[in-house]
Amino acid sequence: APGVEINQDLGFIDSILLEPRRDLVEGDILTVQLRGRADGVARFDLGTEAFGIPMRQVETSGSWVIYEGTYVVGASDRLVQPQLRIRLNIDGQTQEVTTTFPHTLDGSVGTRSTIQPPRAPISANPPQIQSISSNGVGMSLRSNDLLQVTVRGDRGARASFRVAGVIPDTEMREVSPGLYEGQVRIPPNPSPVTNARLEVTLDRDGQRTIQADPNGLTITP
């Protein structure tokens, strides 16, 4: 594809897709899709802003599979045509592709709604949380690392997460009905914490559900 550089052609990666194709503001989501061989570990870097963002296998496309990862534009982001480095590791070998997002990510110019419009009647019961995941499990997070949190639950809620004693409430975006994503940088010089409690809150129509991830986070200076 034009503008895509393949640093090592191992045949792992077939194509890359970046969406949406426009300038992004706070709350917008940049979606990165990689079409490649199955059973790999895919990650991407976004300029100098975020590194090692995980990508998950979301569907099969012929003899290939689709890996997908996302980045939510934050209020402090100021990126002009950032470069992306996208990697797929299979059996200890890594193929890397470099491409450019030909637009801006600017959190200073406004926001978009973080709640998906309802497509069907919403239950009056407290919102349910089915699962919580983050990219911090099994690793030590350090100052300026990007913590990404994904929650599956009832749709149409306002979602947030916090790390007790370390990170205050951080708003999440409903990227599709019932799927919420959010991210935050670890603050400078954090106090060391082992098994820090990651809590997620869903609010809807005055009713609140709070749930903790059973996997604690480790944060080091």
DRENSELUM-993493 format. One line per 2 residues: number of its first residue (from 1); for each residue x, y, z of N, C-alpha, C. Coordinates in nm, 2 decimals. Example, Ala and Ser with C-alpha at 12.3 -4.5 7.8 and 13.67 -1.06 7.14 Angstrom:
REM DRENSELUM-993493
1 = 1.32/-0.57/0.78/1.23/-0.45/0.78/1.32/-0.33/0.78 | 1.28/-0.22/0.71/1.37/-0.11/0.71/1.29/0.00/0.79
***
This chain:
REM DRENSELUM-993493
1 = 0.08/-0.12/0.00/0.00/0.00/0.00/0.09/0.12/0.00 | 0.05/0.23/-0.06/0.13/0.36/-0.07/0.15/0.41/0.08
3 = 0.28/0.45/0.10/0.31/0.51/0.23/0.34/0.41/0.34 | 0.34/0.28/0.30/0.37/0.17/0.40/0.51/0.12/0.37
5 = 0.59/0.11/0.47/0.73/0.06/0.46/0.73/-0.07/0.54 | 0.77/-0.18/0.47/0.79/-0.31/0.54/0.94/-0.33/0.57
7 = 0.97/-0.33/0.70/1.11/-0.33/0.74/1.17/-0.47/0.72 | 1.09/-0.57/0.74/1.14/-0.71/0.73/1.03/-0.79/0.67
9 = 1.04/-0.84/0.55/0.93/-0.91/0.48/0.93/-1.06/0.51 | 0.87/-1.10/0.62/0.86/-1.24/0.66/0.73/-1.30/0.61
11 = 0.65/-1.22/0.54/0.52/-1.28/0.50/0.41/-1.29/0.60 | 0.44/-1.22/0.72/0.34/-1.23/0.83/0.23/-1.13/0.81
13 = 0.26/-1.01/0.75/0.16/-0.90/0.74/0.12/-0.88/0.59 | -0.01/-0.88/0.57/-0.06/-0.86/0.43/-0.10/-0.71/0.41
15 = -0.17/-0.65/0.51/-0.21/-0.51/0.49/-0.24/-0.44/0.62 | -0.24/-0.31/0.61/-0.27/-0.23/0.73/-0.38/-0.13/0.69
17 = -0.48/-0.11/0.79/-0.59/-0.01/0.77/-0.60/0.08/0.89 | -0.60/0.21/0.87/-0.62/0.31/0.97/-0.76/0.38/0.95
19 = -0.84/0.38/1.06/-0.97/0.45/1.06/-0.99/0.53/1.18 | -1.07/0.64/1.17/-1.13/0.70/1.05/-1.03/0.78/0.98
21 = -1.06/0.82/0.86/-0.96/0.89/0.77/-1.00/1.04/0.78 | -0.97/1.10/0.89/-1.00/1.24/0.91/-0.92/1.29/1.04
23 = -0.92/1.42/1.06/-0.86/1.48/1.18/-0.94/1.43/1.30 | -0.87/1.40/1.41/-0.93/1.35/1.53/-0.92/1.44/1.65
25 = -1.02/1.45/1.73/-1.02/1.54/1.85/-1.04/1.45/1.97 | -1.04/1.52/2.09/-1.05/1.45/2.22/-1.17/1.36/2.22
27 = -1.15/1.23/2.26/-1.26/1.13/2.27/-1.27/1.05/2.14 | -1.21/1.10/2.03/-1.21/1.02/1.91/-1.12/0.90/1.92
29 = -1.15/0.79/1.84/-1.07/0.67/1.85/-1.01/0.64/1.72 | -0.87/0.63/1.72/-0.80/0.58/1.61/-0.79/0.43/1.61
31 = -0.85/0.36/1.51/-0.85/0.22/1.50/-0.74/0.17/1.40 | -0.66/0.08/1.45/-0.55/0.02/1.36/-0.58/-0.12/1.34
33 = -0.59/-0.16/1.21/-0.62/-0.30/1.18/-0.50/-0.36/1.10 | -0.46/-0.48/1.14/-0.35/-0.55/1.07/-0.41/-0.68/1.01
35 = -0.39/-0.70/0.89/-0.44/-0.83/0.82/-0.31/-0.91/0.81 | -0.31/-1.03/0.88/-0.19/-1.10/0.88/-0.21/-1.25/0.92
37 = -0.10/-1.32/0.94/-0.11/-1.46/0.98/-0.16/-1.48/1.12 | -0.23/-1.59/1.14/-0.29/-1.61/1.27/-0.19/-1.65/1.38
39 = -0.24/-1.65/1.50/-0.17/-1.70/1.62/-0.04/-1.62/1.65 | -0.05/-1.49/1.62/0.07/-1.40/1.65/0.03/-1.31/1.77
41 = 0.13/-1.23/1.80/0.11/-1.12/1.90/0.14/-0.99/1.83 | 0.04/-0.90/1.82/0.05/-0.78/1.75/0.04/-0.66/1.84
43 = 0.12/-0.56/1.81/0.12/-0.43/1.89/0.16/-0.32/1.79 | 0.12/-0.20/1.84/0.17/-0.08/1.76/0.21/0.03/1.85
45 = 0.30/0.12/1.79/0.34/0.24/1.85/0.28/0.36/1.78 | 0.25/0.46/1.85/0.19/0.58/1.78/0.29/0.70/1.81
47 = 0.37/0.74/1.71/0.46/0.85/1.72/0.55/0.83/1.85 | 0.56/0.94/1.92/0.64/0.93/2.05/0.54/0.94/2.16
49 = 0.41/0.91/2.14/0.30/0.93/2.24/0.27/0.80/2.31 | 0.27/0.69/2.24/0.23/0.56/2.30/0.30/0.45/2.24
51 = 0.34/0.35/2.32/0.42/0.24/2.28/0.36/0.11/2.32 | 0.38/0.01/2.23/0.34/-0.12/2.27/0.19/-0.14/2.29
53 = 0.10/-0.07/2.22/-0.04/-0.08/2.24/-0.08/-0.22/2.18 | -0.15/-0.30/2.26/-0.18/-0.43/2.22/-0.30/-0.43/2.12
55 = -0.29/-0.53/2.03/-0.39/-0.55/1.93/-0.45/-0.69/1.95 | -0.58/-0.71/1.93/-0.64/-0.84/1.95/-0.69/-0.89/1.82
57 = -0.70/-1.03/1.81/-0.75/-1.09/1.69/-0.90/-1.09/1.70 | -0.96/-1.02/1.59/-1.10/-1.00/1.60/-1.19/-1.07/1.50
59 = -1.12/-1.12/1.39/-1.20/-1.19/1.29/-1.11/-1.26/1.19 | -1.16/-1.35/1.11/-1.09/-1.42/1.01/-1.12/-1.36/0.87
61 = -1.02/-1.35/0.79/-1.04/-1.29/0.65/-0.97/-1.38/0.55 | -1.05/-1.48/0.50/-0.99/-1.57/0.41/-0.88/-1.66/0.48
63 = -0.76/-1.66/0.43/-0.65/-1.74/0.49/-0.58/-1.65/0.59 | -0.62/-1.52/0.61/-0.56/-1.43/0.71/-0.66/-1.41/0.83
65 = -0.60/-1.34/0.93/-0.69/-1.29/1.04/-0.67/-1.14/1.05 | -0.76/-1.08/1.12/-0.76/-0.94/1.14/-0.72/-0.91/1.29
67 = -0.62/-0.84/1.31/-0.58/-0.79/1.45/-0.62/-0.64/1.46 | -0.68/-0.60/1.57/-0.72/-0.47/1.59/-0.68/-0.41/1.72
69 = -0.63/-0.28/1.71/-0.60/-0.21/1.83/-0.65/-0.07/1.82 | -0.67/0.00/1.93/-0.72/0.14/1.93/-0.64/0.23/2.02
71 = -0.66/0.36/1.99/-0.60/0.47/2.07/-0.70/0.58/2.08 | -0.74/0.61/2.21/-0.83/0.72/2.23/-0.76/0.85/2.25
73 = -0.80/0.95/2.17/-0.73/1.08/2.17/-0.76/1.15/2.30 | -0.66/1.19/2.37/-0.67/1.26/2.50/-0.66/1.41/2.49
75 = -0.70/1.48/2.60/-0.70/1.63/2.59/-0.57/1.69/2.57 | -0.46/1.62/2.60/-0.32/1.68/2.59/-0.26/1.64/2.46
77 = -0.32/1.56/2.37/-0.26/1.51/2.25/-0.25/1.62/2.15 | -0.13/1.63/2.09/-0.11/1.73/1.98/-0.02/1.66/1.88
79 = -0.07/1.58/1.79/0.00/1.50/1.69/-0.03/1.53/1.55 | 0.06/1.56/1.47/0.04/1.60/1.33/0.10/1.49/1.24
81 = 0.02/1.42/1.17/0.06/1.31/1.08/0.16/1.22/1.15 | 0.12/1.16/1.26/0.22/1.08/1.33/0.25/0.95/1.26
83 = 0.37/0.90/1.29/0.42/0.77/1.23/0.37/0.66/1.32 | 0.33/0.55/1.26/0.29/0.43/1.34/0.39/0.32/1.30
85 = 0.43/0.25/1.40/0.51/0.13/1.38/0.43/0.01/1.43 | 0.40/-0.08/1.35/0.31/-0.19/1.37/0.38/-0.33/1.36
87 = 0.38/-0.41/1.47/0.46/-0.53/1.47/0.37/-0.65/1.49 | 0.41/-0.76/1.42/0.35/-0.89/1.44/0.45/-0.99/1.47
89 = 0.45/-1.05/1.59/0.55/-1.16/1.63/0.48/-1.29/1.62 | 0.55/-1.38/1.55/0.50/-1.52/1.54/0.62/-1.61/1.56
91 = 0.61/-1.70/1.66/0.72/-1.80/1.69/0.85/-1.73/1.70 | 0.86/-1.62/1.77/0.98/-1.55/1.80/1.04/-1.46/1.70
93 = 0.97/-1.46/1.58/1.02/-1.37/1.47/0.92/-1.25/1.46 | 0.97/-1.13/1.43/0.88/-1.01/1.43/0.90/-0.95/1.29
95 = 0.78/-0.92/1.23/0.78/-0.83/1.11/0.72/-0.70/1.16 | 0.79/-0.59/1.11/0.74/-0.45/1.15/0.71/-0.38/1.02
97 = 0.60/-0.30/1.03/0.55/-0.22/0.92/0.55/-0.07/0.97 | 0.59/0.02/0.90/0.58/0.16/0.93/0.49/0.24/0.83
99 = 0.40/0.32/0.89/0.31/0.39/0.80/0.28/0.53/0.87 | 0.22/0.62/0.80/0.18/0.75/0.86/0.03/0.77/0.86
101 = -0.02/0.82/0.97/-0.16/0.86/0.97/-0.17/1.00/0.92 | -0.23/1.02/0.80/-0.21/1.15/0.73/-0.31/1.26/0.78
103 = -0.33/1.26/0.91/-0.42/1.36/0.97/-0.37/1.40/1.11 | -0.44/1.48/1.18/-0.40/1.53/1.31/-0.48/1.46/1.42
105 = -0.41/1.45/1.54/-0.48/1.41/1.66/-0.46/1.53/1.76 | -0.57/1.60/1.78/-0.56/1.73/1.86/-0.67/1.73/1.96
107 = -0.63/1.71/2.09/-0.73/1.72/2.19/-0.77/1.85/2.24 | -0.71/1.96/2.18/-0.74/2.09/2.22/-0.86/2.16/2.15
109 = -0.91/2.09/2.04/-1.01/2.16/1.96/-1.15/2.11/1.98 | -1.18/2.04/2.09/-1.32/2.00/2.12/-1.32/1.85/2.15
111 = -1.45/1.80/2.18/-1.47/1.66/2.22/-1.59/1.61/2.14 | -1.60/1.48/2.14/-1.72/1.41/2.09/-1.78/1.33/2.20
113 = -1.90/1.30/2.19/-1.98/1.22/2.29/-1.91/1.09/2.32 | -1.91/1.05/2.45/-1.84/0.93/2.48/-1.95/0.82/2.50
115 = -2.07/0.84/2.47/-2.18/0.74/2.49/-2.25/0.71/2.36 | -2.26/0.58/2.33/-2.32/0.54/2.21/-2.47/0.57/2.22
117 = -2.54/0.61/2.11/-2.69/0.63/2.12/-2.75/0.49/2.13 | -2.86/0.48/2.22/-2.92/0.35/2.23/-2.99/0.31/2.11
119 = -2.99/0.18/2.08/-3.05/0.12/1.96/-3.18/0.04/2.00 | -3.20/0.02/2.13/-3.31/-0.06/2.18/-3.34/-0.01/2.32
121 = -3.46/-0.04/2.38/-3.48/0.00/2.52/-3.38/-0.05/2.61 | -3.34/0.03/2.71/-3.23/0.00/2.80/-3.30/-0.04/2.94
123 = -3.24/-0.15/3.00/-3.30/-0.20/3.12/-3.29/-0.09/3.23 | -3.39/-0.10/3.32/-3.39/-0.01/3.44/-3.30/-0.06/3.55
125 = -3.25/-0.18/3.54/-3.17/-0.24/3.64/-3.03/-0.18/3.64 | -2.95/-0.19/3.76/-2.82/-0.14/3.76/-2.73/-0.20/3.64
127 = -2.65/-0.12/3.58/-2.57/-0.18/3.47/-2.48/-0.29/3.51 | -2.47/-0.39/3.43/-2.38/-0.50/3.46/-2.25/-0.49/3.39
129 = -2.14/-0.54/3.46/-2.01/-0.55/3.41/-1.97/-0.69/3.38 | -1.94/-0.73/3.26/-1.91/-0.87/3.23/-1.76/-0.90/3.24
131 = -1.68/-0.81/3.20/-1.53/-0.83/3.20/-1.45/-0.70/3.21 | -1.33/-0.71/3.26/-1.24/-0.60/3.27/-1.10/-0.65/3.23
133 = -1.04/-0.58/3.14/-0.90/-0.62/3.10/-0.82/-0.49/3.09 | -0.69/-0.51/3.10/-0.59/-0.40/3.08/-0.46/-0.45/3.03
135 = -0.38/-0.36/2.97/-0.25/-0.40/2.92/-0.14/-0.40/3.03 | -0.18/-0.37/3.16/-0.09/-0.36/3.27/-0.07/-0.49/3.34
137 = -0.15/-0.60/3.31/-0.14/-0.72/3.38/-0.01/-0.79/3.34 | 0.06/-0.84/3.44/0.18/-0.92/3.42/0.30/-0.83/3.39
139 = 0.30/-0.70/3.41/0.41/-0.62/3.39/0.42/-0.51/3.49 | 0.53/-0.44/3.50/0.54/-0.33/3.59/0.52/-0.20/3.51
141 = 0.43/-0.12/3.55/0.41/0.01/3.48/0.49/0.12/3.55 | 0.55/0.20/3.46/0.64/0.31/3.51/0.59/0.44/3.47
143 = 0.66/0.55/3.52/0.62/0.68/3.49/0.61/0.70/3.34 | 0.50/0.76/3.30/0.47/0.80/3.16/0.43/0.68/3.07
145 = 0.42/0.55/3.13/0.36/0.44/3.06/0.21/0.47/3.04 | 0.16/0.41/2.93/0.02/0.43/2.90/-0.06/0.31/2.95
147 = -0.15/0.33/3.04/-0.24/0.22/3.09/-0.37/0.22/3.01 | -0.40/0.11/2.95/-0.52/0.10/2.87/-0.62/0.00/2.93
149 = -0.74/0.04/2.95/-0.84/-0.05/3.01/-0.96/-0.07/2.92 | -1.01/-0.19/2.91/-1.12/-0.23/2.83/-1.23/-0.30/2.92
151 = -1.35/-0.26/2.90/-1.46/-0.31/2.98/-1.57/-0.36/2.89 | -1.63/-0.47/2.92/-1.75/-0.52/2.85/-1.86/-0.52/2.95
153 = -1.98/-0.46/2.92/-2.09/-0.45/3.01/-2.21/-0.40/2.94 | -2.31/-0.36/3.02/-2.43/-0.31/2.96/-2.41/-0.18/2.88
155 = -2.48/-0.16/2.78/-2.46/-0.05/2.69/-2.53/0.08/2.75 | -2.49/0.19/2.69/-2.56/0.32/2.72/-2.52/0.37/2.86
157 = -2.41/0.33/2.92/-2.37/0.39/3.05/-2.26/0.48/3.03 | -2.23/0.56/3.14/-2.11/0.64/3.15/-2.01/0.56/3.23
159 = -1.89/0.53/3.17/-1.79/0.45/3.23/-1.67/0.53/3.27 | -1.61/0.48/3.38/-1.48/0.54/3.42/-1.40/0.43/3.49
161 = -1.27/0.46/3.51/-1.19/0.36/3.59/-1.09/0.45/3.67 | -1.04/0.38/3.78/-0.94/0.44/3.86/-0.85/0.34/3.92
163 = -0.73/0.38/3.95/-0.64/0.29/4.03/-0.62/0.35/4.16 | -0.67/0.27/4.26/-0.68/0.33/4.40/-0.54/0.38/4.45
165 = -0.54/0.51/4.49/-0.42/0.57/4.55/-0.32/0.61/4.44 | -0.35/0.59/4.31/-0.25/0.63/4.21/-0.31/0.71/4.10
167 = -0.42/0.67/4.04/-0.48/0.74/3.93/-0.63/0.77/3.96 | -0.67/0.90/3.96/-0.81/0.93/3.98/-0.90/0.88/3.87
169 = -1.03/0.91/3.89/-1.13/0.86/3.80/-1.10/0.92/3.66 | -1.10/0.83/3.56/-1.07/0.86/3.42/-1.18/0.81/3.33
171 = -1.24/0.90/3.26/-1.35/0.87/3.17/-1.32/0.77/3.06 | -1.41/0.68/3.03/-1.39/0.58/2.92/-1.49/0.62/2.81
173 = -1.46/0.57/2.69/-1.55/0.59/2.58/-1.62/0.46/2.54 | -1.75/0.47/2.51/-1.82/0.35/2.46/-1.79/0.34/2.31
175 = -1.70/0.25/2.27/-1.66/0.25/2.13/-1.76/0.17/2.04 | -1.83/0.08/2.10/-1.94/0.01/2.04/-2.04/-0.03/2.15
177 = -2.16/-0.06/2.12/-2.26/-0.09/2.23/-2.20/-0.19/2.33 | -2.18/-0.15/2.45/-2.14/-0.23/2.56/-1.99/-0.26/2.57
179 = -1.91/-0.19/2.48/-1.77/-0.20/2.49/-1.71/-0.07/2.52 | -1.64/-0.06/2.63/-1.58/0.07/2.68/-1.43/0.06/2.68
181 = -1.36/0.17/2.64/-1.22/0.18/2.64/-1.17/0.31/2.70 | -1.06/0.31/2.77/-1.00/0.43/2.82/-0.86/0.41/2.85
183 = -0.79/0.52/2.86/-0.64/0.51/2.88/-0.59/0.63/2.96 | -0.48/0.62/3.02/-0.42/0.73/3.10/-0.28/0.70/3.12
185 = -0.20/0.80/3.13/-0.05/0.79/3.15/-0.03/0.78/3.30 | 0.07/0.69/3.34/0.11/0.68/3.48/0.18/0.82/3.51
187 = 0.15/0.88/3.62/0.21/1.01/3.65/0.36/1.00/3.68 | 0.43/1.12/3.68/0.57/1.12/3.71/0.59/1.08/3.85
189 = 0.70/1.01/3.87/0.75/0.97/4.01/0.64/0.91/4.09 | 0.57/0.81/4.04/0.46/0.74/4.12/0.52/0.67/4.24
191 = 0.44/0.66/4.34/0.48/0.58/4.46/0.47/0.43/4.42 | 0.57/0.35/4.46/0.57/0.21/4.42/0.45/0.14/4.48
193 = 0.38/0.06/4.40/0.26/-0.01/4.45/0.26/-0.15/4.39 | 0.23/-0.25/4.47/0.21/-0.39/4.42/0.07/-0.43/4.44
195 = 0.01/-0.49/4.34/-0.13/-0.53/4.34/-0.22/-0.41/4.36 | -0.20/-0.30/4.29/-0.28/-0.19/4.30/-0.42/-0.23/4.25
197 = -0.53/-0.17/4.31/-0.66/-0.21/4.28/-0.72/-0.13/4.16 | -0.75/-0.19/4.05/-0.81/-0.13/3.93/-0.96/-0.14/3.94
199 = -1.03/-0.03/3.96/-1.18/-0.03/3.97/-1.24/0.04/3.85 | -1.35/-0.02/3.81/-1.43/0.03/3.70/-1.57/0.06/3.75
201 = -1.62/0.18/3.70/-1.76/0.22/3.74/-1.84/0.24/3.62 | -1.97/0.19/3.62/-2.07/0.22/3.52/-2.18/0.29/3.58
203 = -2.22/0.41/3.53/-2.33/0.49/3.58/-2.44/0.49/3.47 | -2.56/0.47/3.51/-2.67/0.48/3.41/-2.80/0.51/3.48
205 = -2.86/0.62/3.45/-3.00/0.66/3.50/-2.99/0.66/3.65 | -2.89/0.71/3.71/-2.88/0.73/3.86/-2.84/0.60/3.93
207 = -2.81/0.49/3.86/-2.77/0.37/3.92/-2.63/0.34/3.89 | -2.55/0.29/3.98/-2.41/0.27/3.97/-2.37/0.13/4.00
209 = -2.27/0.08/3.92/-2.21/-0.05/3.95/-2.06/-0.03/3.95 | -1.99/-0.08/4.06/-1.85/-0.07/4.07/-1.79/-0.21/4.08
211 = -1.69/-0.24/4.00/-1.63/-0.37/4.01/-1.48/-0.36/3.99 | -1.40/-0.44/4.06/-1.26/-0.44/4.06/-1.20/-0.55/3.97
213 = -1.09/-0.53/3.90/-1.03/-0.63/3.83/-0.95/-0.72/3.93 | -0.97/-0.85/3.92/-0.90/-0.94/4.02/-0.75/-0.94/4.00
215 = -0.71/-0.89/3.88/-0.56/-0.89/3.86/-0.51/-0.75/3.90 | -0.43/-0.75/4.01/-0.38/-0.62/4.06/-0.27/-0.57/3.96
217 = -0.24/-0.44/3.97/-0.14/-0.38/3.89/-0.01/-0.35/3.97 | 0.10/-0.36/3.91/0.23/-0.32/3.98/0.28/-0.19/3.91
219 = 0.31/-0.09/4.00/0.35/0.04/3.95/0.48/0.07/4.02 | 0.59/0.11/3.94/0.72/0.14/4.00/0.76/0.27/3.95
221 = 0.85/0.34/4.02/0.90/0.48/3.98/0.97/0.47/3.85
***
